[in-house]
Amino acid sequence: MSTAPQMPSASFDPARLVADHQAGVWRYLRSLGCEPAQADDLTQETFLSVLQRPFTEYTPAATSAYLRKVAFNLFITLQRRSGRVIAMENLEELNVAWERMASEDNGEEMLGALKECFALLTERARLALTMRFREQSSRDSIADALGITEHGAKNLMQRAKQQLRQCIESKLIP
């Protein structure tokens, strides 16, 4: 684990640190694959870990990067303890993408782009993704709700996710 940036600062406020960076750490953990409750726990552990040692900020960007690194290490430790295999190359790709698209504003711009792009999907695609990711519905129940086959539901969701990815990238990547 890397060491915290150390630079004298009389104005360090732990409550402000949490308020400024909590959403970004939580979103980052969700992007790694954490369930909401797990992201809540790891976000809390991240700040507890950081605040148990002397910590001083350099810049908001450096602080965000450091907090993500701590959260990442806690996530990896949790995965290893539970016996889950982790594809590190996928996580490294995700880190690069997060740094490029979301690190400056804790993911606010990306979230806004997602909302805009989600609204552009067809009603069926929005329903399928909502059922899958908000309601944790199975492909079979999504297919039943839409009156299509399970394979059709899978294809619909794959196409919708690809459309979202392309739309978001077009909004965020110059």
Secondary structure, 3 states (H helix, E strand, C coil): CCCCCCCCCCCCCHHHHHHHHHHHHHHHHHHHCCCHHHHHHHHHHHHHHHHCCCCCCCCHHHHHHHHHHHHHHHHHHHHHHCCCCCCHHHHHHHHHHHHHHCCCCCCHHHHHHHHHHHHHCCHHHHHHHHHHHCCCCCHHHHHHHHCCCHHHHHHHHHHHHHHHHHHHHHHHCC
